[in-house]
Amino acid sequence: RNLGSVMLAFVHIEKASGTTVIDTLRRSFGPRHCDAIPVGHGVTTLSADGFRFILKIYPKLESIAGHIVKPYVALETIRPEIRFFNFLREPVDRTISHYQYQINRMRKSIPFSEWIQVEKYRDFQTRKLAEKADLKAAKEILREKMLFTGLLDHFDESLVILRQRSGNPDYDPHYRR
C-alpha cells in the first residue's frame, strides 16, 4: 500500500538486525536520515522535545532510527506521517546474543545466571515496544502503531516487504553482510 510521503522510524531492538537495517536507511536517505542517539546520562527514549530538536536540524527528515526511538512516545502528534517499524528475533537467541555482545564487546564480567536476573534484560523486546513487560500492550502496539514488523529469520524477505509497505521508492533494501 502506498501511504504517500511517510517518515520511517526504525525502533532498533538490540541484537535483532538493527545495524544492517540502519545501514540501508543511511544509504537510501543520506542527509534525510538521522541516527537518534541518547544525549545525556540515563536517556533511553527520544522525547517529543528531542524529536522537535532533530526536526530543526533535519527539516527534510524521511528516516530516523535508534535504540531510543520508541513507538509508545506519541511522535505522530509532531509528524503525523511518521510510521514505525521494527525487526524481532526469536527471544532466546536474541537474549544469548545480547549477553555475548556485552561480555565480548563491552567487556562486562558477569555470569549469565546473574545477568539475566537484571530486570531490564528480561522481556527485552516487549519492553522496547511497550515500555514495560506487558505482552498484551506490546501486541497492541504491533497491531496499531507499526507499519511493519520484520523477522530476523526472514530478513531478506522482510526488507523487500518493508520497501513495498513504505511506499517510498528511495528506500533501497540491498545490503552487504
URFEN-V74194 format. One record per residue. N is the residue number from 1. RES is the residue in three letters. PSI is psi in degrees with one decimal (* if undefined). Layout:
N;RES;PSI + N;RES;PSI
This chain:
1;ARG;135.4 + 2;ASN;116.9 + 3;LEU;7.0 + 4;GLY;-142.3 + 5;SER;95.5 + 6;VAL;156.3 + 7;MET;122.5 + 8;LEU;133.6 + 9;ALA;107.0 + 10;PHE;117.6 + 11;VAL;99.4 + 12;HIS;107.9 + 13;ILE;125.0 + 14;GLU;136.6 + 15;LYS;34.9 + 16;ALA;46.2 + 17;SER;10.0 + 18;GLY;-41.5 + 19;THR;-43.0 + 20;THR;-43.2 + 21;VAL;-44.9 + 22;ILE;-38.1 + 23;ASP;-41.7 + 24;THR;-37.1 + 25;LEU;-43.6 + 26;ARG;-47.1 + 27;ARG;-36.9 + 28;SER;-40.0 + 29;PHE;-11.8 + 30;GLY;-122.4 + 31;PRO;-1.8 + 32;ARG;10.9 + 33;HIS;145.7 + 34;CYS;129.4 + 35;ASP;110.3 + 36;ALA;119.0 + 37;ILE;152.3 + 38;PRO;136.0 + 39;VAL;110.0 + 40;GLY;151.8 + 41;HIS;131.9 + 42;GLY;1.4 + 43;VAL;121.7 + 44;THR;-6.7 + 45;THR;136.1 + 46;LEU;116.1 + 47;SER;168.2 + 48;ALA;-41.6 + 49;ASP;-40.8 + 50;GLY;-39.7 + 51;PHE;-43.0 + 52;ARG;-40.0 + 53;PHE;-45.4 + 54;ILE;-41.8 + 55;LEU;-26.9 + 56;LYS;-37.3 + 57;ILE;-35.6 + 58;TYR;74.4 + 59;PRO;-19.7 + 60;LYS;28.2 + 61;LEU;128.8 + 62;GLU;-10.0 + 63;SER;133.5 + 64;ILE;145.2 + 65;ALA;153.6 + 66;GLY;166.1 + 67;HIS;-24.7 + 68;ILE;-5.4 + 69;VAL;117.9 + 70;LYS;137.8 + 71;PRO;-14.8 + 72;TYR;-4.7 + 73;VAL;132.1 + 74;ALA;60.5 + 75;LEU;-21.4 + 76;GLU;-15.6 + 77;THR;-20.7 + 78;ILE;-43.9 + 79;ARG;93.3 + 80;PRO;-23.4 + 81;GLU;4.8 + 82;ILE;138.2 + 83;ARG;119.8 + 84;PHE;147.9 + 85;PHE;161.8 + 86;ASN;173.8 + 87;PHE;140.6 + 88;LEU;155.2 + 89;ARG;150.5 + 90;GLU;125.7 + 91;PRO;-40.8 + 92;VAL;-45.6 + 93;ASP;-41.8 + 94;ARG;-42.3 + 95;THR;-44.7 + 96;ILE;-43.6 + 97;SER;-40.1 + 98;HIS;-45.9 + 99;TYR;-47.7 + 100;GLN;-39.3 + 101;TYR;-45.9 + 102;GLN;-35.0 + 103;ILE;-50.1 + 104;ASN;-40.7 + 105;ARG;-38.6 + 106;MET;-3.8 + 107;ARG;32.3 + 108;LYS;151.0 + 109;SER;90.2 + 110;ILE;133.4 + 111;PRO;148.5 + 112;PHE;-40.0 + 113;SER;-30.0 + 114;GLU;-43.3 + 115;TRP;-45.0 + 116;ILE;-16.3 + 117;GLN;-12.6 + 118;VAL;123.7 + 119;GLU;-43.9 + 120;LYS;-16.1 + 121;TYR;-8.6 + 122;ARG;139.6 + 123;ASP;43.0 + 124;PHE;-49.9 + 125;GLN;-37.4 + 126;THR;-43.8 + 127;ARG;-37.6 + 128;LYS;-31.0 + 129;LEU;-38.9 + 130;ALA;2.0 + 131;GLU;-13.3 + 132;LYS;167.7 + 133;ALA;66.1 + 134;ASP;96.6 + 135;LEU;-39.3 + 136;LYS;-44.2 + 137;ALA;-39.7 + 138;ALA;-42.6 + 139;LYS;-39.1 + 140;GLU;-42.0 + 141;ILE;-42.1 + 142;LEU;-40.8 + 143;ARG;-44.1 + 144;GLU;-30.9 + 145;LYS;-14.1 + 146;MET;128.3 + 147;LEU;-37.2 + 148;PHE;144.1 + 149;THR;116.1 + 150;GLY;164.3 + 151;LEU;131.0 + 152;LEU;-37.0 + 153;ASP;-15.4 + 154;HIS;51.1 + 155;PHE;-53.6 + 156;ASP;-46.7 + 157;GLU;-39.0 + 158;SER;-41.4 + 159;LEU;-39.2 + 160;VAL;-43.8 + 161;ILE;-39.9 + 162;LEU;-45.1 + 163;ARG;-44.9 + 164;GLN;-46.7 + 165;ARG;-33.1 + 166;SER;-29.1 + 167;GLY;9.1 + 168;ASN;110.9 + 169;PRO;-15.0 + 170;ASP;-21.0 + 171;TYR;119.9 + 172;ASP;112.4 + 173;PRO;1.4 + 174;HIS;145.1 + 175;TYR;165.3 + 176;ARG;140.5 + 177;ARG;*
